[in-house]
């Protein structure tokens, strides 16, 4: 357990440092954790209107939606934003970095942080507003709605078989045990394509369940099928292309009932390839 906690701590620290340098802003790093609805725009976006201000006042009416704003990158290469939901042909979103809203010029200009704080506060701080944009009047291009590539992800993976190394007098075996695991990993983008991105995800930890055959250690008893083992540590890496995931994994599993804790493969390592599909 101590080794597992050490690996998780090191992995999380490395991914945090890398993520902040890659994303350039700590607010973006916080927003992308387990969140698939964070996007990046490389262009200024027009036709934006206010949904809710910093005090929670409702602006969601046709009259006030007529006041259109422009999101100005203000010389930066890109800006990140989080989509809250999409309904009635409107995308509801929040701007992640510091930004100043000017209700006279109808602009939202991105600002640099000063001493880790946003220079604009209160009613001027656009990061505290909820904005909207109509999908009927504006089509966001790929350069205006690019998913953030580097992030922590939680991904289900199916392992159709297991390779178990030789152990305690039993030869190495390839079994048809099927395992479903849920994997916490850090994803990075390998290519520059927006249309067909390819990702690599390193998985320091995951858990899963398997259909396993139970038999006691150091006995010649016939295996008993139909048992469930718990994979309490799953690790590995996988590639994602066209939303399909394929990779190589290892894990350690155990029977959880008291009567089966003498299982031959209790707390032993196995290896397998994994398959999956990402919805986003």
C-alpha positions in Angstrom: 0.0 0.0 0.0 2.9 2.4 0.8 4.4 1.8 -2.6 1.0 2.4 -4.3 0.5 5.7 -2.5 4.1 6.8 -3.4 3.4 6.0 -7.1 0.1 7.9 -7.1 1.7 10.9 -5.4 4.6 11.0 -7.8 2.3 10.6 -10.8 -0.1 13.2 -9.7 2.8 15.7 -9.0 4.3 15.2 -12.4 1.0 15.5 -14.2 0.2 18.6 -12.2 3.5 20.3 -13.1 3.2 19.2 -16.7 -0.4 20.2 -16.9 0.1 23.7 -15.6 3.0 24.4 -17.9 1.1 22.9 -20.9 -2.1 24.7 -20.1 -0.4 27.8 -18.9 -3.1 28.7 -16.4 -3.9 27.0 -13.0 -7.6 27.7 -13.4 -7.7 25.7 -16.6 -5.9 22.8 -14.9 -8.4 22.8 -12.1 -11.3 22.9 -14.6 -10.2 20.0 -16.8 -10.0 17.4 -14.0 -12.6 14.8 -14.9 -14.3 17.4 -17.1 -14.8 16.8 -20.8 -16.5 20.1 -21.4 -13.5 22.4 -21.3 -12.5 23.8 -24.7 -10.0 26.2 -26.2 -10.5 28.9 -28.8 -7.7 30.2 -31.0 -9.9 32.9 -32.5 -11.9 35.9 -31.2 -15.6 34.9 -30.7 -18.5 37.3 -31.5 -22.2 37.2 -30.9 -21.8 36.5 -27.2 -24.5 37.6 -24.7 -24.8 37.6 -20.9 -26.8 34.9 -19.2 -26.0 35.7 -15.6 -23.8 38.4 -14.0 -21.4 38.1 -11.1 -24.3 38.6 -8.6 -26.5 35.9 -10.1 -28.9 38.4 -11.8 -30.7 36.7 -14.6 -30.1 38.3 -18.1 -31.8 35.4 -19.9 -34.3 37.3 -22.0 -34.6 38.2 -25.7 -34.2 41.9 -25.1 -30.9 41.5 -23.2 -29.6 38.9 -25.6 -29.7 41.6 -28.3 -26.6 43.1 -26.6 -23.9 41.2 -28.3 -20.3 41.0 -27.0 -17.0 40.0 -28.5 -14.5 37.8 -26.7 -11.1 39.4 -27.5 -8.0 37.2 -27.0 -6.1 40.5 -26.4 -2.9 39.2 -28.1 -2.9 35.7 -26.5 -2.6 32.6 -28.6 -5.7 31.0 -27.1 -8.4 31.2 -24.4 -10.0 28.4 -22.5 -13.7 28.2 -21.5 -16.0 25.7 -19.9 -19.4 24.7 -21.3 -22.0 24.3 -18.6 -24.7 23.0 -20.7 -26.4 23.3 -24.1 -30.2 23.8 -24.4 -32.7 25.6 -26.6 -30.0 26.2 -29.3 -27.8 28.1 -26.8 -24.4 27.1 -25.4 -24.0 28.3 -21.8 -20.3 28.8 -20.8 -17.9 30.4 -18.5 -14.5 31.9 -19.4 -11.8 30.3 -17.3 -8.9 32.9 -17.2 -9.0 36.4 -15.9 -11.1 38.7 -18.2 -12.6 42.2 -18.1 -16.1 42.8 -19.4 -16.7 46.3 -20.8 -20.4 47.0 -21.2 -19.7 50.2 -23.1 -17.6 48.8 -25.8 -19.3 45.4 -25.6 -16.0 43.5 -25.3 -14.6 40.8 -23.1 -10.8 41.2 -23.0 -8.5 38.6 -21.5 -6.1 39.9 -18.8 -2.9 38.7 -17.2 -3.0 37.8 -13.5 -1.2 40.1 -11.1 0.3 38.4 -8.0 -1.9 35.4 -8.8 -5.0 37.6 -8.7 -7.3 38.9 -11.4 -6.9 42.7 -11.8 -10.6 43.2 -12.6 -13.0 42.5 -9.7 -16.7 42.5 -9.0 -18.8 43.6 -11.9 -15.8 44.0 -14.2 -14.6 40.4 -13.8 -16.0 38.4 -16.7 -14.8 35.1 -15.2 -17.6 35.4 -12.7 -20.3 35.7 -15.4 -22.2 33.0 -17.4 -22.3 33.8 -21.1 -24.3 32.3 -23.9 -24.0 32.0 -27.7 -26.7 30.9 -30.1 -25.8 27.8 -32.2 -28.5 29.0 -34.7 -26.8 32.3 -35.5 -23.2 31.2 -35.0 -21.3 28.1 -36.0 -18.2 27.6 -33.8 -15.4 26.3 -36.0 -12.8 23.7 -34.9 -10.4 26.5 -34.0 -13.1 28.0 -31.7 -14.1 24.7 -29.9 -10.9 22.6 -29.5 -11.0 20.1 -26.6 -8.3 20.5 -24.1 -5.8 17.7 -24.8 -3.8 17.3 -21.6 -6.0 16.3 -18.6 -6.8 13.7 -16.0 -9.3 11.2 -17.4 -11.3 8.3 -15.9 -11.7 5.6 -18.6 -13.4 2.2 -18.6 -11.3 -0.5 -20.3 -12.2 -4.1 -21.1 -9.5 -6.8 -20.8 -10.7 -9.9 -22.6 -8.0 -12.3 -21.2 -5.2 -12.5 -18.7 -1.6 -13.7 -18.8 -0.6 -15.1 -15.5 3.2 -15.7 -14.9 4.3 -19.0 -13.4 3.7 -19.1 -9.7 4.1 -21.6 -6.9 4.6 -24.7 -9.1 1.9 -23.7 -11.6 3.1 -22.9 -15.2 2.4 -19.6 -16.8 -1.2 -19.5 -18.2 -3.3 -17.5 -20.6 -6.8 -17.5 -19.3 -10.1 -16.3 -20.7 -10.9 -14.2 -17.6 -12.7 -11.0 -18.6 -12.0 -7.9 -16.6 -13.7 -4.5 -16.6 -11.5 -1.9 -15.1 -11.9 1.9 -14.5 -8.6 3.7 -15.0 -7.4 7.0 -13.7 -4.8 8.4 -16.1 -3.1 11.5 -17.5 -3.7 12.1 -21.2 -1.4 13.9 -23.6 -1.9 14.7 -27.3 0.6 13.1 -29.7 -0.2 14.9 -32.9 -1.4 18.3 -34.0 -4.6 17.2 -35.8 -7.8 18.7 -34.6 -10.0 16.4 -36.7 -8.2 13.2 -35.9 -6.3 13.6 -32.7 -4.2 10.8 -31.2 -3.6 10.6 -27.5 -1.4 8.7 -25.1 -2.8 8.0 -21.6 -0.5 6.8 -18.7 -2.5 5.0 -16.1 -0.9 4.8 -12.6 -4.0 3.4 -10.9 -7.3 1.7 -11.7 -9.7 -0.8 -10.2 -11.8 -3.6 -11.7 -13.7 -6.8 -11.4 -13.1 -10.2 -13.2 -14.9 -13.5 -13.7 -12.2 -15.8 -12.2 -11.8 -19.5 -11.4 -11.1 -20.3 -7.8 -8.8 -23.0 -6.6 -6.6 -23.3 -3.5 -2.9 -22.7 -3.5 -0.6 -25.7 -3.7 -3.4 -28.1 -4.4 -4.6 -30.1 -7.4 -8.2 -29.2 -6.8 -10.3 -28.7 -9.9 -10.9 -24.9 -10.6 -14.3 -23.6 -9.6 -15.7 -21.2 -12.3 -18.2 -18.4 -11.7 -16.3 -16.5 -9.0 -15.6 -12.8 -8.9 -12.2 -11.4 -8.1 -11.4 -7.7 -7.4 -8.5 -6.0 -9.2 -7.5 -3.5 -6.6 -4.6 -2.1 -8.6 -4.6 -1.7 -12.4 -1.8 0.1 -14.2 -0.5 0.6 -17.8 -0.9 2.9 -20.8 -3.2 3.1 -23.9 -3.4 5.0 -27.2 -6.6 6.7 -28.3 -7.3 7.2 -32.0 -10.7 7.9 -33.6 -12.1 7.5 -30.0 -10.9 3.9 -29.8 -8.6 2.9 -26.9 -6.1 0.1 -27.0 -3.2 -0.5 -24.7 -1.2 -2.8 -22.4 -2.0 -3.3 -18.7 -1.0 -5.1 -15.6 -2.9 -5.6 -12.4 -3.1 -7.4 -9.0 -6.3 -9.0 -7.9 -7.8 -11.0 -5.1 -10.9 -12.9 -4.0 -12.7 -10.9 -1.4 -14.6 -13.5 0.6 -12.9 -15.0 3.7 -13.4 -18.6 2.5 -11.6 -17.8 -0.8 -8.6 -15.8 0.5 -6.4 -18.9 0.0 -6.9 -18.6 -3.8 -3.8 -19.6 -5.8 -3.5 -16.2 -7.5 -4.4 -14.1 -4.5 -2.4 -10.8 -4.7 -0.5 -12.0 -7.8 0.2 -9.9 -10.8 -1.3 -10.5 -14.2 -0.9 -8.8 -17.7 -3.3 -8.1 -20.5 -4.1 -5.8 -23.4 -7.2 -3.6 -23.1 -9.8 -2.2 -25.4 -12.2 0.7 -24.9 -14.2 3.5 -26.6 -14.2 7.2 -25.6 -17.5 9.1 -26.0 -15.5 12.4 -26.0 
